[in-house]
Amino acid sequence: MYVAVKGGERAIENAHAWLAEERRGDTDIAELSIAQIRAQLSLAVNRVMAEGSLYDPDLAALAIKQARGDLIEAIFLIRAYRTTLPRFGASEPVDTGAMACDRRISATFKDLPGGQVLGPTFDYTHRLLDFKLAADGEVADAPSRDAETGNVPHVTEFLNREGLIEEAPHDDTPPPDLTREPLEMPADRALRLQALTRADEGFTLGLAYSTQRGYGRNHAFVGELRIGSVPVEMDIPELGFAVEIGEVILTECETVNQFTGSKTEPPQFTRGYGLVFGQTERKAISMALVDRALRWEELGEDNVGAPAQDAEFVLYHADNIQATGFLEHIKLPHYVDFQSELELVRKLRREAGAQQVQEAAE
Protein backbone atom coordinates (compact mmCIF):
# COMPACT_ATOMS: atom_id res chain seq x y z
CA MET A 1 0.00 0.00 0.00
CA TYR A 2 1.35 3.42 -0.94
CA VAL A 3 0.70 6.68 0.89
CA ALA A 4 0.25 9.95 -0.99
CA VAL A 5 3.06 12.37 -0.24
CA LYS A 6 1.72 15.91 0.02
CA GLY A 7 3.88 18.87 -0.84
CA GLY A 8 6.24 16.79 -2.98
CA GLU A 9 5.46 18.36 -6.36
CA ARG A 10 8.05 21.12 -6.00
CA ALA A 11 10.66 18.60 -4.85
CA ILE A 12 9.96 16.43 -7.90
CA GLU A 13 10.25 19.44 -10.23
CA ASN A 14 13.57 20.32 -8.62
CA ALA A 15 14.75 16.74 -9.05
CA HIS A 16 13.89 16.91 -12.75
CA ALA A 17 15.79 20.17 -13.13
CA TRP A 18 18.79 18.72 -11.32
CA LEU A 19 18.65 15.63 -13.54
CA ALA A 20 18.67 17.81 -16.67
CA GLU A 21 21.67 19.70 -15.33
CA GLU A 22 23.55 16.50 -14.58
CA ARG A 23 22.67 15.13 -18.00
CA ARG A 24 24.09 18.19 -19.72
CA GLY A 25 27.29 18.13 -17.68
CA ASP A 26 29.98 20.77 -18.01
CA THR A 27 28.61 23.47 -20.31
CA ASP A 28 32.17 24.41 -21.32
CA ILE A 29 32.26 21.11 -23.23
CA ALA A 30 30.33 20.83 -26.49
CA GLU A 31 27.06 18.97 -26.15
CA LEU A 32 26.76 15.54 -27.75
CA SER A 33 24.58 15.56 -30.83
CA ILE A 34 22.15 12.81 -31.82
CA ALA A 35 24.19 12.29 -34.99
CA GLN A 36 27.37 11.75 -32.95
CA ILE A 37 25.71 9.19 -30.70
CA ARG A 38 24.22 7.36 -33.66
CA ALA A 39 27.49 7.26 -35.59
CA GLN A 40 30.02 6.73 -32.80
CA LEU A 41 28.06 4.76 -30.19
CA SER A 42 26.39 2.52 -32.72
CA LEU A 43 26.59 -0.66 -30.66
CA ALA A 44 24.75 1.03 -27.80
CA VAL A 45 22.19 2.32 -30.30
CA ASN A 46 21.76 -1.20 -31.70
CA ARG A 47 21.13 -2.66 -28.24
CA VAL A 48 18.50 -0.04 -27.45
CA MET A 49 16.73 -0.72 -30.75
CA ALA A 50 16.83 -4.48 -30.22
CA GLU A 51 15.60 -4.54 -26.64
CA GLY A 52 13.24 -1.65 -27.24
CA SER A 53 11.60 -3.48 -30.18
CA LEU A 54 11.78 -0.42 -32.42
CA TYR A 55 14.16 0.02 -35.34
CA ASP A 56 14.98 3.72 -35.43
CA PRO A 57 18.62 4.70 -34.87
CA ASP A 58 17.83 8.39 -34.37
CA LEU A 59 15.23 7.74 -31.68
CA ALA A 60 17.52 5.23 -29.98
CA ALA A 61 20.33 7.81 -29.97
CA LEU A 62 17.96 10.42 -28.51
CA ALA A 63 16.91 7.97 -25.80
CA ILE A 64 20.55 7.28 -24.90
CA LYS A 65 21.22 11.00 -24.63
CA GLN A 66 18.14 11.60 -22.50
CA ALA A 67 18.98 8.62 -20.27
CA ARG A 68 22.56 9.85 -19.66
CA GLY A 69 23.90 6.64 -21.16
CA ASP A 70 21.76 4.31 -19.02
CA LEU A 71 20.82 1.82 -21.71
CA ILE A 72 18.01 0.17 -19.76
CA GLU A 73 16.43 3.57 -19.12
CA ALA A 74 16.86 4.33 -22.83
CA ILE A 75 15.18 1.02 -23.71
CA PHE A 76 12.32 1.96 -21.37
CA LEU A 77 11.92 5.30 -23.18
CA ILE A 78 11.82 3.58 -26.58
CA ARG A 79 9.31 0.97 -25.41
CA ALA A 80 7.07 3.72 -24.01
CA TYR A 81 7.30 5.75 -27.22
CA ARG A 82 6.59 2.67 -29.30
CA THR A 83 3.17 2.28 -27.68
CA THR A 84 2.12 5.67 -29.08
CA LEU A 85 2.81 4.74 -32.70
CA PRO A 86 -0.03 3.70 -35.05
CA ARG A 87 0.25 0.30 -36.66
CA PHE A 88 -0.41 0.26 -40.40
CA GLY A 89 0.23 -3.42 -41.02
CA ALA A 90 2.84 -6.16 -40.94
CA SER A 91 5.84 -6.57 -43.19
CA GLU A 92 6.66 -9.70 -45.11
CA PRO A 93 9.16 -12.12 -43.51
CA VAL A 94 12.67 -10.94 -44.32
CA ASP A 95 14.97 -13.19 -46.35
CA THR A 96 18.30 -13.33 -44.54
CA GLY A 97 19.65 -15.44 -47.39
CA ALA A 98 19.61 -12.27 -49.47
CA MET A 99 21.44 -10.26 -46.81
CA ALA A 100 24.14 -7.83 -47.94
CA CYS A 101 26.72 -9.15 -45.48
CA ASP A 102 29.26 -6.85 -43.83
CA ARG A 103 30.39 -9.74 -41.63
CA ARG A 104 29.99 -13.47 -42.20
CA ILE A 105 31.98 -16.10 -40.36
CA SER A 106 31.66 -19.78 -39.57
CA ALA A 107 33.36 -21.86 -36.91
CA THR A 108 32.38 -25.09 -38.66
CA PHE A 109 33.49 -24.62 -42.29
CA LYS A 110 36.63 -22.82 -43.33
CA ASP A 111 35.90 -22.53 -47.05
CA LEU A 112 32.61 -20.79 -47.72
CA PRO A 113 31.19 -19.55 -51.01
CA GLY A 114 32.25 -15.92 -51.04
CA GLY A 115 34.80 -16.55 -48.29
CA GLN A 116 34.71 -15.62 -44.65
CA VAL A 117 34.13 -11.88 -44.17
CA LEU A 118 35.65 -10.73 -40.88
CA GLY A 119 34.02 -7.32 -41.00
CA PRO A 120 34.15 -4.71 -38.23
CA THR A 121 34.86 -6.70 -35.05
CA PHE A 122 36.77 -6.50 -31.80
CA ASP A 123 37.64 -10.21 -32.08
CA TYR A 124 41.16 -9.68 -33.39
CA THR A 125 42.13 -6.56 -31.45
CA HIS A 126 44.65 -6.66 -28.61
CA ARG A 127 42.34 -4.98 -26.07
CA LEU A 128 44.91 -2.28 -25.40
CA LEU A 129 43.79 1.27 -24.67
CA ASP A 130 44.27 3.44 -27.74
CA PHE A 131 45.49 6.78 -26.43
CA LYS A 132 45.28 8.23 -29.91
CA LEU A 133 41.55 8.39 -29.34
CA ALA A 134 42.11 10.51 -26.25
CA ALA A 135 44.21 12.85 -28.39
CA ASP A 136 41.43 13.05 -30.98
CA GLY A 137 43.67 11.37 -33.53
CA GLU A 138 42.30 10.72 -36.96
CA VAL A 139 41.52 7.13 -37.92
CA ALA A 140 43.02 5.80 -41.14
CA ASP A 141 40.51 4.86 -43.79
CA ALA A 142 39.81 1.16 -44.09
CA PRO A 143 40.49 -0.54 -47.43
CA SER A 144 37.62 -0.34 -49.87
CA ARG A 145 35.19 -3.18 -49.54
CA ASP A 146 31.83 -4.25 -50.84
CA ALA A 147 29.22 -6.09 -48.85
CA GLU A 148 28.62 -9.64 -50.04
CA THR A 149 25.32 -9.47 -51.87
CA GLY A 150 23.02 -11.69 -53.82
CA ASN A 151 21.85 -15.07 -52.61
CA VAL A 152 24.28 -15.93 -49.82
CA PRO A 153 23.50 -19.52 -48.75
CA HIS A 154 23.45 -20.37 -45.08
CA VAL A 155 26.16 -22.72 -43.88
CA THR A 156 23.60 -25.06 -42.35
CA GLU A 157 22.29 -25.70 -45.88
CA PHE A 158 25.52 -27.62 -46.58
CA LEU A 159 24.71 -29.99 -43.72
CA ASN A 160 21.07 -30.10 -44.68
CA ARG A 161 21.89 -31.45 -48.16
CA GLU A 162 23.25 -34.61 -46.56
CA GLY A 163 20.53 -34.79 -43.95
CA LEU A 164 23.11 -34.21 -41.23
CA ILE A 165 21.11 -31.52 -39.43
CA GLU A 166 17.46 -31.39 -38.49
CA GLU A 167 15.16 -29.62 -40.90
CA ALA A 168 14.44 -26.05 -39.87
CA PRO A 169 11.00 -26.11 -38.24
CA HIS A 170 8.39 -24.60 -40.57
CA ASP A 171 4.98 -23.43 -39.43
CA ASP A 172 2.66 -21.16 -41.41
CA THR A 173 0.56 -20.37 -38.35
CA PRO A 174 0.75 -16.62 -37.64
CA PRO A 175 2.86 -16.27 -34.50
CA PRO A 176 1.51 -14.37 -31.50
CA ASP A 177 2.70 -10.78 -31.11
CA LEU A 178 4.49 -10.32 -27.80
CA THR A 179 4.39 -6.53 -28.17
CA ARG A 180 0.58 -6.58 -28.19
CA GLU A 181 -0.31 -9.59 -26.06
CA PRO A 182 1.06 -10.58 -22.65
CA LEU A 183 3.38 -13.56 -22.39
CA GLU A 184 1.55 -16.75 -21.54
CA MET A 185 2.78 -20.24 -20.75
CA PRO A 186 3.34 -22.67 -22.30
CA ALA A 187 5.11 -20.62 -24.97
CA ASP A 188 5.85 -22.08 -28.40
CA ARG A 189 9.20 -21.50 -30.05
CA ALA A 190 8.05 -18.47 -32.05
CA LEU A 191 6.97 -16.71 -28.88
CA ARG A 192 10.14 -17.75 -27.05
CA LEU A 193 12.29 -16.31 -29.82
CA GLN A 194 10.38 -13.03 -29.68
CA ALA A 195 11.01 -12.80 -25.96
CA LEU A 196 14.68 -13.67 -26.34
CA THR A 197 15.37 -11.19 -29.13
CA ARG A 198 14.37 -8.30 -26.87
CA ALA A 199 15.61 -9.86 -23.64
CA ASP A 200 18.32 -8.22 -21.57
CA GLU A 201 21.69 -8.94 -23.14
CA GLY A 202 23.47 -9.52 -19.84
CA PHE A 203 20.82 -11.93 -18.57
CA THR A 204 20.80 -13.85 -21.85
CA LEU A 205 24.60 -13.97 -21.89
CA GLY A 206 24.68 -15.37 -18.34
CA LEU A 207 22.20 -18.10 -19.23
CA ALA A 208 24.10 -18.97 -22.41
CA TYR A 209 27.35 -19.18 -20.46
CA SER A 210 25.71 -21.46 -17.91
CA THR A 211 24.80 -23.94 -20.67
CA GLN A 212 28.41 -24.03 -21.81
CA ARG A 213 29.56 -24.79 -18.26
CA GLY A 214 27.34 -27.85 -17.97
CA TYR A 215 24.00 -26.48 -16.73
CA GLY A 216 22.10 -28.05 -19.60
CA ARG A 217 23.26 -30.12 -22.58
CA ASN A 218 24.40 -27.52 -25.06
CA HIS A 219 27.71 -28.18 -26.78
CA ALA A 220 27.43 -25.69 -29.63
CA PHE A 221 29.40 -24.60 -32.68
CA VAL A 222 28.69 -21.33 -34.44
CA GLY A 223 27.54 -22.66 -37.77
CA GLU A 224 27.31 -19.14 -39.07
CA LEU A 225 27.22 -15.59 -37.81
CA ARG A 226 26.23 -12.94 -40.33
CA ILE A 227 25.62 -9.21 -40.04
CA GLY A 228 24.22 -7.06 -42.79
CA SER A 229 21.25 -5.27 -44.25
CA VAL A 230 18.08 -6.86 -45.58
CA PRO A 231 15.21 -5.21 -47.42
CA VAL A 232 11.86 -4.94 -45.67
CA GLU A 233 8.78 -5.40 -47.84
CA MET A 234 5.14 -4.75 -47.11
CA ASP A 235 2.16 -6.05 -48.99
CA ILE A 236 -0.02 -3.23 -50.32
CA PRO A 237 -3.58 -4.52 -50.85
CA GLU A 238 -4.38 -1.76 -53.34
CA LEU A 239 -1.43 -2.81 -55.51
CA GLY A 240 -1.74 -6.54 -55.08
CA PHE A 241 1.96 -7.05 -54.48
CA ALA A 242 4.66 -6.23 -51.93
CA VAL A 243 6.87 -3.17 -52.20
CA GLU A 244 10.14 -2.41 -50.46
CA ILE A 245 9.69 0.18 -47.72
CA GLY A 246 13.22 0.27 -46.34
CA GLU A 247 15.98 -1.89 -44.97
CA VAL A 248 17.23 -2.93 -41.57
CA ILE A 249 20.56 -4.19 -40.28
CA LEU A 250 20.33 -7.56 -38.58
CA THR A 251 22.62 -9.99 -36.81
CA GLU A 252 21.79 -13.65 -37.37
CA CYS A 253 23.38 -16.63 -35.66
CA GLU A 254 22.78 -20.30 -36.36
CA THR A 255 24.41 -22.80 -34.04
CA VAL A 256 25.08 -26.46 -34.74
CA ASN A 257 24.50 -28.41 -31.57
CA GLN A 258 24.95 -31.93 -30.33
CA PHE A 259 23.26 -34.59 -32.39
CA THR A 260 20.20 -36.59 -31.61
CA GLY A 261 18.91 -39.86 -33.00
CA SER A 262 17.09 -43.10 -32.25
CA LYS A 263 16.63 -46.64 -33.50
CA THR A 264 14.37 -45.33 -36.24
CA GLU A 265 15.98 -41.95 -36.91
CA PRO A 266 19.62 -41.55 -38.01
CA PRO A 267 21.80 -39.19 -35.98
CA GLN A 268 21.44 -35.52 -36.86
CA PHE A 269 22.82 -32.30 -35.50
CA THR A 270 20.32 -29.95 -33.90
CA ARG A 271 19.89 -26.20 -34.23
CA GLY A 272 19.84 -23.03 -32.18
CA TYR A 273 18.82 -19.68 -33.61
CA GLY A 274 19.26 -16.01 -32.84
CA LEU A 275 18.19 -12.89 -34.76
CA VAL A 276 18.61 -9.36 -33.41
CA PHE A 277 18.43 -5.78 -34.71
CA GLY A 278 21.75 -4.13 -35.57
CA GLN A 279 25.27 -5.43 -35.01
CA THR A 280 24.55 -7.32 -31.81
CA GLU A 281 26.50 -10.53 -32.21
CA ARG A 282 27.09 -11.35 -28.53
CA LYS A 283 23.34 -11.20 -28.00
CA ALA A 284 22.57 -13.24 -31.13
CA ILE A 285 24.96 -16.03 -30.10
CA SER A 286 23.60 -16.04 -26.55
CA MET A 287 20.07 -16.15 -27.89
CA ALA A 288 20.88 -19.16 -30.09
CA LEU A 289 22.34 -21.09 -27.15
CA VAL A 290 19.38 -20.36 -24.90
CA ASP A 291 16.95 -21.19 -27.72
CA ARG A 292 18.59 -24.59 -28.10
CA ALA A 293 18.50 -25.24 -24.34
CA LEU A 294 14.78 -24.48 -24.25
CA ARG A 295 14.10 -27.07 -26.98
CA TRP A 296 14.92 -30.02 -24.74
CA GLU A 297 11.36 -31.33 -24.60
CA GLU A 298 10.59 -31.27 -28.33
CA LEU A 299 13.91 -33.02 -28.98
CA GLY A 300 13.15 -35.76 -26.46
CA GLU A 301 15.98 -34.88 -24.08
CA ASP A 302 16.08 -35.01 -20.32
CA ASN A 303 15.50 -31.91 -18.26
CA VAL A 304 18.47 -31.80 -15.89
CA GLY A 305 17.03 -28.87 -13.98
CA ALA A 306 19.28 -26.27 -15.58
CA PRO A 307 17.98 -22.67 -15.40
CA ALA A 308 18.29 -22.24 -19.18
CA GLN A 309 15.94 -25.22 -19.70
CA ASP A 310 13.15 -23.67 -17.64
CA ALA A 311 11.08 -21.63 -20.08
CA GLU A 312 9.06 -19.94 -17.35
CA PHE A 313 12.20 -18.91 -15.45
CA VAL A 314 13.94 -17.67 -18.60
CA LEU A 315 11.10 -15.79 -20.25
CA TYR A 316 9.57 -14.23 -17.15
CA HIS A 317 12.91 -12.87 -15.96
CA ALA A 318 14.61 -11.92 -19.24
CA ASP A 319 12.80 -8.63 -19.82
CA ASN A 320 14.90 -5.86 -18.27
CA ILE A 321 12.02 -3.36 -18.27
CA GLN A 322 9.80 -5.61 -16.18
CA ALA A 323 12.73 -6.54 -13.96
CA THR A 324 13.75 -2.91 -13.48
CA GLY A 325 10.21 -1.82 -12.70
CA PHE A 326 9.72 -4.47 -10.05
CA LEU A 327 13.17 -3.92 -8.59
CA GLU A 328 13.01 -0.15 -8.43
CA HIS A 329 9.45 0.07 -7.14
CA ILE A 330 10.79 -0.71 -3.68
CA LYS A 331 12.22 2.83 -3.68
CA LEU A 332 8.66 4.20 -3.63
CA PRO A 333 6.89 4.97 -0.32
CA HIS A 334 5.96 1.85 1.63
CA TYR A 335 5.26 3.69 4.85
CA VAL A 336 2.10 1.80 5.83
CA ASP A 337 3.59 -1.60 5.03
CA PHE A 338 6.74 -0.86 6.99
CA GLN A 339 4.93 0.68 9.96
CA SER A 340 2.69 -2.37 10.27
CA GLU A 341 5.69 -4.71 10.23
CA LEU A 342 7.59 -2.43 12.58
CA GLU A 343 4.71 -2.53 15.04
CA LEU A 344 4.54 -6.32 14.72
CA VAL A 345 8.25 -6.67 15.50
CA ARG A 346 7.91 -4.37 18.52
CA LYS A 347 4.96 -6.38 19.76
CA LEU A 348 6.86 -9.65 19.39
CA ARG A 349 9.84 -8.17 21.22
CA ARG A 350 7.60 -7.00 24.06
CA GLU A 351 6.00 -10.42 24.34
CA ALA A 352 9.40 -12.12 24.27
CA GLY A 353 10.70 -9.75 26.94
CA ALA A 354 7.69 -10.41 29.12
CA GLN A 355 8.14 -14.15 28.69
CA GLN A 356 11.80 -13.88 29.75
CA VAL A 357 10.83 -11.88 32.85
CA GLN A 358 8.19 -14.45 33.74
CA GLU A 359 10.63 -17.33 33.31
CA ALA A 360 13.24 -15.53 35.42
CA ALA A 361 10.66 -14.97 38.21
CA GLU A 362 9.78 -18.64 38.28
N, C-alpha and C positions, 0 to 999 in steps of 0.2 A: 504494500500500500504506500502510495506517495502522498506527501503533504505539500500543498501549495505554498510557495515561498513568496510572501508579500514584500514589495519594495525592492525586488531583485531586477527589475527591468533596466534601471540605469546601470547597475553592475554588469549586466549582460552586454549592454551597448558598449560600455567601456572595455569589456573583454574583447569584443569584436574589433574595436578600434586598435587595441593593443596588438591583436593578432595580425591586423593589416600592416601595422608598423613593423612587426617582427618579420612578416613575409617579405616586405620590401627590403629590409636590411639597410646597410649603409648607403645613404643617398648620394654619397660622393662616388659610388661605383655605379656604372651604367646598369640599367635594369635589363634583365633577361627578356628577350622577345620570344613570342610564340614560335617564330620561325627558327630561332636558335635552338630552342628545346626540341623541336621536331627534328631538326637536322643533326644535332650533336648528341642528343640523349635518346636516340631512336630506339634502343632496346627497352628503355623505361617506357617510352610511348607505346611500343608494341605490347608490353605486358598489360598496360592499362586498357588498351583496346581489347585484348584477348579476354581478360577477366572481367571487363566491363560489358562485354557482349555488344560492342558497337565499334564498327570500323570507321574511324574518322581521326586521322593523325592530328589535325589541328585542334579538335576538341580535347583529345587526350593530352596534348601539350598544354592547353589552357588549364585543364584539371590538375596537371602536375605543378604548374606555376601557382595556382590558387591553393593547392594543398601543401605548399612549401617542400615539395619533394617526397611527401608521404604517399607512397604509391597506393596503399590500401584506401586512404582517404580519397585519392584521385579516382580510384575505381568506383568508390561509393558515389562520387559526384557524377561520373559517367552513367552509372546504372540509374541514378535518379533522373538525369536528363533524358535518358532513353525512354523512360515511361511516358514522357510528354510528346513523343514523336508519333505522328499518324502512321498507320501501316497501310501501304497501298497494295501489297501482294507479296508473293514469295518468288524468289529467284529459282532458276533451274539448278539442279545439282552441278557443281563445278567439276570439270574434268582435270584432275591433277596430272593425268598422263600427257596433257598438252601444256604443262607448265613451262614457262620460260625460266629455266633454272639458273640462278646465280650461284648456287651451291648444291652439289649432289655427290654424296659419298656412300660407300658401302663397306661394311666390315666383313662381308661374306664373299664377295667376288672382286678380284683385283681389276680384271679387264672388263670394262663396261662399254656398251655402244656409246660413243661420244666421250668416253673417258671419265675419270673421276674429276670433278670440279671442286677444288678446295674452297674457293670463294672467300668472303670476308669472315674470318674466324680467329678467335683467341687460341685455338688448339695448338698452334705451333709457335706461339710467342714464348719468351723466356720469363714472363711475369716479373720483369724488373721495372721499377718506376722510371718513366721517361721524363727527365727533367727538362727536356726541350719543350714539352707541353706547358710547363710552368713559365718558361721564358717566351711563350707565345710563338714558338718556332713554326715555320711553315712546314707542311707535310708534302713530301715529294709525290708527284702524281703516280698512280699505279699504272702498270702497262695496260694498253688498250685491250678490251675484252668484250666479247659478245655473249649474252646469255644463251644457253643451249635451248633452242626452240624446236617447234615441230612436235611430232609424236615421240615422246621420250618414254620408252617402256619401263615399267617398274621391275626392279630386280626380282621380286618374288614371282614374276611371270616366268622367269627361267626355270625355277623350281616347279612351277605349276604345270609346265609342259610335260614333265616326267611324272607328274602326280606325286611329287615328293613333299608337297605342302597342302594343307587343307584348302579346299575351295573357299574363297572369300564369301562369307554369308551374304545372301541376297534376299531382300524382302521389299516388296513394292508397297507394303502398308505404310501410309503416311505416319511418320514418327510424331510422338507428342512434342509439344513446344514448351520447354522448361521455362522460357521467359514469360509465358502467359499462363501456365498452369503449375500449381505447386507440385513438388516432388512427392511421388507416392511409391510405396513398396508393395510388391516386388517390382523392380525396375528392369526393363529389358535393356539389351546392349545399346540400342540407339539412345535411350534416355541416359544411360550411364555415361556414354561418350560425351553427350551434351554437358553433363555436370562436370566431367573431368576437364573438358576444354576450357571452362571458365573457373576451374578450381584454383585455389591458392597455389602458386608455384612451389613455395617452400614446403607446404604440407604434402603435395603430390611427390616432390623430390624425396622427402623423408620416407614415404610409403614405398616408393620405387627402390630406394636404397635398402630398405628392410627386406624386400624380396630377394635382393642379390646376396644378402647376408644369411639367408636360410629361412626367413620367416615367410614361407610359402614357396612352392616349387616354381621357379622362374629363372632358369638359366637361359639368358637371351643373347642373341647377336643382333646388331643393327643391320638388318637386311638392306635398308636404304634410308637415308636422310636427305631430303631435298627441300630447298628453299627457293621460292621464286614467285612470279606473278601469274595469275590465272584470270581469264576473262569471266565476268559475271553476266549472265543472260537472264532476261525476264520475258515470260510469255505475255504478249499483248493481244488480248482477245479480239480487239478491233482489227488487228492485222492478220491474225491467224498464224503467226509464227513468232519465235523468240528473237529479241534484238539485244545486242550487247549494251549494257548500261554503265559499264566501268570495269575496273579490275582491282583485285586485292592481292596482297602479298601473303603467302601462307608458308608455314613450315609443316611438313608431313614426315612422319616416321613410321616405318613398318619394321617390326622386329620378327625374327625367326626364332621360335622357342622350341623347347624340348619336344621330342616327338611322342606321338601317341599311336596306339594300334591295338588290335585284338586278334582272336583266332579267325575272325571273318574279315577284318579290315587290315590291309598292309600298313606298316608304320609310315607315318607322315609327320612332318614338322607342323607346329601350330603357329598361330599368328597373334601379334599384339599391334594395336594401331593408335596413332596419335595425330591430331590435326589441330593447329593453332594459328590464329592471326599473327602476321608479322614474322620477323626472324626471332623465333622463340624456341630454339632447338632443345635446350635443357628441359623445358616443360613438355615438348612433344615426345621426347624419349621417355621421360618419367610417366607421362600419360599412357604410352604404349605398354610399359611394364605393368602398370596398375590395371590397365584394361585386361591384359592377359591373366593376371592373378585373379581377377573377378570372374573369369570364365571357367573356373574349376568345375562347376556343377554340370554345365552343358558339355564339357569334355570328359565327363565321367571320372574325374579325379577325386581324391580324398581332400576334405577340408581339414587342414592340420591346425586350425585355430589361429592362423596368422591374421594380423589386422588388415592387411591388404586384400584378404579373401572375403572379408565381411562387408558386403555391399552397403548395409545400413550404416555401419560405422564410417566407411569411407565417404559415402555421398552426403550424409547428414553433417559431416564435420569438415568437408573440403571447401565450403564456400566461405571466403574470408569476410564477406560483408555480414553474413549471419553470425559468424563467430565473433566478429568485432562488436556488433551490436549487443550481443548477449554478454560479452565480457565487459564492455565499457558501461553497460547500464548500471553496474553496481556503484558507479561514481555518483549516480543521481540520489536525491534524498530518500533515505529509508528510515526516517526518524521514528515512525510509529512501530515498524517492525523491530528496530533495534531496542526501543524503549520497552517493548513488551518482553523481549528476551532478556534485557537487562534486569527488569523487575523479577522475572522468573529466576534468574541466577541469584539475585539478592535474597529472594524468598527461600531458595534451596540452601543457601549459606546460613540463613537464620535458623532454619530447621535443623541443619547439621550441627550448628553451634549449640542449639538447645539440647539436642540429643547427647552431645558430648558432656554438657554440664550435668545432665540427668544421670549419665553413666558414671561420672566422677563422684556424684553425691551418693550413689548406691555403693 
